[in-house]
Amino acid sequence: MNKILVAATAAFALAGAATAASATTFAGTWSTTYNSSDAAGLPIVINNDASSPASGNFNFNLTGVGSSTSVNLFTISTDQNSLDSNDGTPKAFTLSFNFTAPQAASGSVGGVTEGESVPVYFHGWYVGSTDEGALTWNNGGNTTLNFGSYGKLLVHLDDVTFNLGGSDCDPATVAAKFTLASAVPEPMTWALMLTGFFGMGAAMRANRRRAAFTAA
């Protein structure tokens, strides 16, 4: 029995070590669609470029289940110094991900952009208001991407405000937090586990033969 326990412990220890030591590279592109027309609402500028859509690349490594990283994707701003009458109208904003590694996967998070006037207080006294732009994500800024045998990737985005005070040089950075939520053991991990299980089976058969010989 002791040999069986030793074999089982060794198999799971080797599997755990293999999983912990491996790092998976996630890479791909992001793209955005948004309102860029002053006539339709608050005009949005991504990375100092007013044209829509805008896109870019990303690349990061995750070392195992529960590991996470944050990646700065782009800056968002508006080229307006003050709000127009229609800037408070919510306009659709979509951020899409297209992964090429470790395998193809895609997903998106939607939200809205709008201009808003924010009250300003000084020592508890209202002293006026200031203008700003806001990007608010749907579903709390969360989505999940399925990478099959590599696991599920949780994506989280925070709401941001930009151009506080109507300054056209005060953009906000949009960052995505990626977390590996679950994973299936890789082929080498499976091989180590199966080796351990075969060892357990061999030990059990040897014990049965010794027991039968002793009884005889």
N, C-alpha and C positions, 0 to 999 in steps of 0.2 A: 504493500500500500504506500509506503514511503517513497518508493521509486515512482509510482504513479503521480503522487503529489509533486515530486520534484520535476517530472517531465511536464506536467501541466503548468507549473509555475514558470518554468523556463520558456515554454511556448508563448505564453501571454506576455512575459517580460520582453522577449525578442520582438513580438508583434508591436508592443507599445513603443519600444525603442526605434523600430523602423518607421512607425507613423510619426513620432516626434521629430525624428531627424530629417524627414523629407520636407521640402518646401515646394509649394506649387506657385507657378507664375501665372498671374492673370493679366491679360493685355487686350487692348481693343481700342475702340473710338467712342466718343460721345458726340452727340449733335443736339442742337436746340432749335425750336421754332417759337416765334414770339411776335408781338406787335412792334413794328418799327415805324409805323406811320403816325405822325402827329395828329392827323385828322381823325384817326380811329380811336385814340386813347393816349395813354402815356407812352411815348416812344422809347423803346428799350435799345441800349447799346451793350454789346457783348465784346469784351476784350478790345475796347476802343473802336469797334467796328459796328456801324449801324445797320449793315446788311443782314438779312435773315434768309436762310438759317446760318448758324455758326457751328463749327465743329472743332474737335481736337483729339489728341491721343492720350492714353494712360497706360501705365505699367506698374504692377506692384506684386509683392510676394506675400503669401500667408503660410505659416509653418504648421498649422494644425487646427483642429476644431476649437473654436473659441477665440482664435487669434483675430486681430482686426487692425486696420490701418485707415488713416484719413488721407485723401488725395485732393489737393486744390485743383479744380477743373477750369474755372473761368471767373472773370469779374463781370459784374452787372452794374449798369448805371443808366442815366438818362441825360440827354444833352439839353434839357430844359432847366432854366434857372428858377422858374416859378410855374405853378400849376395853371393849366387852362381849364375851361369849364367842363371839358369832357375827359380830363385826365383821371378822374375818380372812377371811371367805368372799368370794372374788372375785365382784363383781357387774358385769353388763354396763353399759357406758357408750358411747353413740353420739353423735357430732357430725356433723350433716348440713349441707351447703352447697347453697343454691338461688340461682343467679345469674340476674339479669334483664338484665344488660348485661356485655359488648357484645352478648350473645345468651343465650338460655336454656341453662343447663347445670346439672347437679346431680351430687353425689357425697357420700360419707360416709367417715368413719374410725371404726372401732370400737376399744374398749379395755375395761379393767376398772378398777374402784376397789376398794380394800380397806384395812382398817386393819392396821398392823404395829407391832411393838415393835422398836426399833432400839437396839443396845448403845451405851453411851456410855463413852468412854475419856478418861482424863486423864493426860497424860505417859506413855502406853502402858499404864496400869493401868485395868482394867475397874471402873467405879464404879456401874454400874447400867444401866437401860434407859429409854427415853423412847418415848412413843406418837406416831404420826403417821398421816396418811392418804396414800394414793398413787394416782395415776392413771397407768396404763401403757397405751400405745397398741399396737395390733396393727400388724404390718408396718412397725415402726420409725416409726410416725406419718406414713407417706407415702401419698399418693394422687395420681392424675393426672386432670385434667379436660380434655376435648377441646372447644375452641371453634371448630372448623372452620377457616374462613379466617383467624381471628384467632390460631390457634396452640394449643399445649397448655400448660396451666398446672399446674406442680408445686406441691403443697401439702405442707408439713412441719410436724409438731407435736412438741414435746418432752415427755417424761414429766415430771411434776411431783409434789412432795410438799407436803403442807399440814398445818396445825395441829400443827406440830412441838412436842413437849412437852405435847400435849393442850390447847393453848390454843385456845379457840373464836374468837379474834380474829386468827388468823394464816392468812388465806387465801393461795392461790397464784394468779397470773395465767396464764391459758392464752392463748398467742399463736400465730398461724399465720403461717408464712413462705410467701409466694407468689412463684414464679419463673416467668417466661415462657420456656419451653424451646424452642419453635419457632414459626415464624409463616409464613404465606403472604403474599406481597406484596399490598398493597392495590391497588384499581383505579387510582389515580393513579400508583403505582409501575409497574404493568404498562404503562400508557400511555407513560411515559417510556422504559421498556425497549424497547417496540415501535417508538417513534420512532427510537431509536438503531439498532435492527436494520434498519429501512427505510432509514435513512441509509447503513448499511454496504452494503446491497444495491444502492443507487443508485450508490455509489462503485465497487463491483465491476463493475457494468454499464458505467459510464463508462470504466473501465480497459480492459475488453475491447474496447469500440468504438475506443478510441485505439490499441490494439494491432493490431486488424484494419486500421484505416486506414493505419498505418505499414507493415504488411506489404504492403498493396496498392501 
